[in-house]
Amino acid sequence: MGRTVVVLGGGISGLAACYHLSRAPSLPKVILVEGTERLGGWIRSVRGPDGAIFELGPRGIRPAGALGARTLLMVSELGLDSEVLPVRGDHPAAQNRFLYVGGALYPLPTGLRGLLRPSPPFSKPLFWAGLRELTKPRGKEPDETVHSFTQRRLGPEVASLAMDSLCRGVFAGNSRELSIRSCFPSLFQAEQTHRSVLLGLLLGAGQSPQPDSALVRQARAEHWSQWSLRGGLEMLPQSLDAHLTSRGVSVLRGQPVCGLSLQADGRWKVSLGDSSLDADHVISAVPASVLSELLPAEAAPLADVLRTITAVSVAVVNLQYRGARLPVQGFGHLVPSSEDPGVLGIVYDSVAFPEQDGTPPGLRVTVMLGGSWLQTLEANGCALSQELFQQQAQEAAATQLGLKEPPSHCLVHLHKNCIPQYTLGHWQKLESAKQFLAAQKLPLTLAGASYEGVAVNDCIESGRQAAVSVLRTEPNS
Ligand SMILES: Cc1cc2nc3c(=O)[nH]c(=O)nc-3n(C[C@H](O)[C@H](O)[C@H](O)COP(=O)(O)OP(=O)(O)OC[C@H]3O[C@@H](n4cnc5c(N)ncnc54)[C@H](O)[C@@H]3O)c2cc1C
């Protein structure tokens, strides 16, 4: 009898794990268990009454590098090429990103000329910070916060304006707590290998073999900065769902896993409330903190480590305006914590993807709220009402973008614990988890945003790697 692999969690990581398992020549029996009625996890696209698309989670996927290319390959294999909406390299959404500082929007400098010129809000041309970086000695610590690393190498302004904002934009997190080694591994590695981050980035990490397809070549030739899908990014999990079903994967929805136990024969019993599943191997693609509550007593040391990988919440407010114009054209802007502790940034969705504006077209922007403001509200037990978030978001759009008229359409969602935080020493947590799994020979593989990257590409790669490691132990593989 073939082996049974149960995958926990139908977000993009669990779906990607099933996708790669389902393509194996000797396919094990694969069962995907999702706790809610919908697949996709944080990837969720909603259509407005005029046909406009509102992304409640991710809104763009980067095509760069081997991971970006692998995702595009999967998109082609799913037959989605004609649905792809690219942001080409010469488009304003690819070229312009802004910082909102001191009540004004400033373009982030790009290219050599941009670095040589004075570029407020930075007091000196960034060229000088770069020159200083080249002369700095290599750090000696095995890990460092993003803030301390950037301050040491590029100076206090780059640390407190640029990297502070970037950490808020990507992780909704605090650069003074997040780990450089885990959040920006390429910067950490560049310093380790070449002593200088700039030198390391210029010389590159060496070309890893990249998958090739017509779509990958097109993305490279047109210098895409990101892409979406015509009907929203949720088309990706929906297509994966259809593909998996056609390949014989059982997809169980509305079945939250409530416990895992090890049986005498070494197999898992996966408890689903009223029923249970037997599994030879489990791939967990649920958040680390969720898995920590499911593990049996024998795996208590692993559960203790996973419990410490926490996540922060983000309120996503999608706004649509009729007859309004943005003061600038670009991907969007980020807001450093010193400027506004609550507003992480605003994405100008209509600039990157005007095809999703609806009929007649309306201007769409998304305000992301979170950070210390939201943490303080949560800690004080304040009522986190839709009205509060809508009011904060409208105020931000009015002050920061001049969108003073009331929006024609508004969606408010508070995503609780949606972005894992790789805080200082995160790599040690991963090491202990790996060591425990290897020493105990537990038939369990970890995937998902909690571990080695939160971007959609990272999550898909974590699912792929989980599938590869399971297939390696298949008797007939
Ligand atoms: C607001 C926001 C904006 C983002 N923007 C971008 C972006 O623009 N670009 C980008 O690349 N990335 C972005 N990201 C990051 C990216 O979307 C996520 O990191 C990624 O989608 C996480 O996927 P996952 O499958 O690992 O986890 P999840 O999406 O959390 O999926 C986990 C799944 O497990 C299920 N589950 C939980 N408990 C159980 C249980 N007990 N039993 C069964 N199932 C269970 C959940 O219901 C869920 O479906 C964004 C994230 C957020 C929140």
The ligand as a Tripos MOL2 file, in Angstrom:
@<TRIPOS>MOLECULE
LIG
   53    58     1     0     0
SMALL
NO_CHARGES

@<TRIPOS>ATOM
      1 C1         -1.7370   42.1000    4.4520 C.3       1 LIG1
      2 C2         -0.6500   41.2850    3.8080 C.ar      1 LIG1
      3 C3         -0.0270   41.7490    2.6550 C.ar      1 LIG1
      4 C4          0.9800   40.9890    2.0600 C.ar      1 LIG1
      5 N1          1.5400   41.4400    0.8910 N.ar      1 LIG1
      6 C5          2.4210   40.6490    0.2240 C.ar      1 LIG1
      7 C6          2.8510   40.9890   -1.0810 C.ar      1 LIG1
      8 O1          2.4120   42.0220   -1.6530 O.2       1 LIG1
      9 N2          3.7270   40.1630   -1.7000 N.ar      1 LIG1
     10 C7          4.1740   39.0090   -1.1350 C.ar      1 LIG1
     11 O2          4.9800   38.2940   -1.7520 O.2       1 LIG1
     12 N3          3.7490   38.6270    0.1010 N.ar      1 LIG1
     13 C8          2.8750   39.4140    0.7820 C.ar      1 LIG1
     14 N4          2.3920   39.0110    2.0040 N.ar      1 LIG1
     15 C9          2.8960   37.7690    2.6240 C.3       1 LIG1
     16 C10         2.2160   36.5030    2.1130 C.3       1 LIG1
     17 O3          0.9540   36.7830    1.5920 O.3       1 LIG1
     18 C11         2.0510   35.4830    3.2580 C.3       1 LIG1
     19 O4          3.2430   35.3470    3.9920 O.3       1 LIG1
     20 C12         1.6480   34.1160    2.7010 C.3       1 LIG1
     21 O5          0.4450   34.2200    1.9670 O.3       1 LIG1
     22 C13         1.5100   33.1080    3.8500 C.3       1 LIG1
     23 O6          1.1560   31.8510    3.3130 O.3       1 LIG1
     24 P1          1.1410   30.5150    4.2050 P.3       1 LIG1
     25 O7          0.5150   29.4660    3.3970 O.co2     1 LIG1
     26 O8          2.5120   30.2530    4.7370 O.co2     1 LIG1
     27 O9          0.2660   30.8740    5.4710 O.3       1 LIG1
     28 P2         -1.2940   31.2170    5.5800 P.3       1 LIG1
     29 O10        -1.7320   32.0420    4.4460 O.co2     1 LIG1
     30 O11        -1.4430   31.7440    6.9720 O.co2     1 LIG1
     31 O12        -2.0070   29.7870    5.4680 O.3       1 LIG1
     32 C14        -2.1390   28.9080    6.5510 C.3       1 LIG1
     33 C15        -3.4370   28.1500    6.3730 C.3       1 LIG1
     34 O13        -3.5680   27.2340    7.4550 O.3       1 LIG1
     35 C16        -4.9220   27.2130    7.8670 C.3       1 LIG1
     36 N5         -4.9870   26.7190    9.2450 N.ar      1 LIG1
     37 C17        -4.6500   27.3600   10.3880 C.ar      1 LIG1
     38 N6         -4.8530   26.5600   11.4520 N.ar      1 LIG1
     39 C18        -5.3130   25.3810   10.9700 C.ar      1 LIG1
     40 C19        -5.7000   24.1500   11.5690 C.ar      1 LIG1
     41 N7         -5.6580   23.9520   12.8940 N.pl3     1 LIG1
     42 N8         -6.1160   23.1360   10.7560 N.ar      1 LIG1
     43 C20        -6.1600   23.2930    9.4060 C.ar      1 LIG1
     44 N9         -5.8270   24.4490    8.7960 N.ar      1 LIG1
     45 C21        -5.4010   25.4830    9.5640 C.ar      1 LIG1
     46 C22        -5.3650   28.6560    7.7100 C.3       1 LIG1
     47 O14        -6.7800   28.7530    7.6490 O.3       1 LIG1
     48 C23        -4.6790   29.0410    6.4130 C.3       1 LIG1
     49 O15        -5.4840   28.7750    5.2940 O.3       1 LIG1
     50 C24         1.3740   39.7490    2.6320 C.ar      1 LIG1
     51 C25         0.7510   39.2860    3.7910 C.ar      1 LIG1
     52 C26        -0.2670   40.0310    4.3700 C.ar      1 LIG1
     53 C27        -0.9470   39.4990    5.5940 C.3       1 LIG1
@<TRIPOS>BOND
     1     1     2 1
     2     2     3 ar
     3     2    52 ar
     4     3     4 ar
     5     4     5 ar
     6     4    50 ar
     7     5     6 ar
     8     6     7 ar
     9     6    13 1
    10     7     8 2
    11     7     9 ar
    12     9    10 ar
    13    10    11 2
    14    10    12 ar
    15    12    13 ar
    16    13    14 ar
    17    14    15 1
    18    14    50 ar
    19    15    16 1
    20    16    17 1
    21    16    18 1
    22    18    19 1
    23    18    20 1
    24    20    21 1
    25    20    22 1
    26    22    23 1
    27    23    24 1
    28    24    25 2
    29    24    26 1
    30    24    27 1
    31    27    28 1
    32    28    29 2
    33    28    30 1
    34    28    31 1
    35    31    32 1
    36    32    33 1
    37    33    34 1
    38    33    48 1
    39    34    35 1
    40    35    36 1
    41    35    46 1
    42    36    37 ar
    43    36    45 ar
    44    37    38 ar
    45    38    39 ar
    46    39    40 ar
    47    39    45 ar
    48    40    41 1
    49    40    42 ar
    50    42    43 ar
    51    43    44 ar
    52    44    45 ar
    53    46    47 1
    54    46    48 1
    55    48    49 1
    56    50    51 ar
    57    51    52 ar
    58    52    53 1
@<TRIPOS>SUBSTRUCTURE
     1 LIG1         1 GROUP 0 **** ****
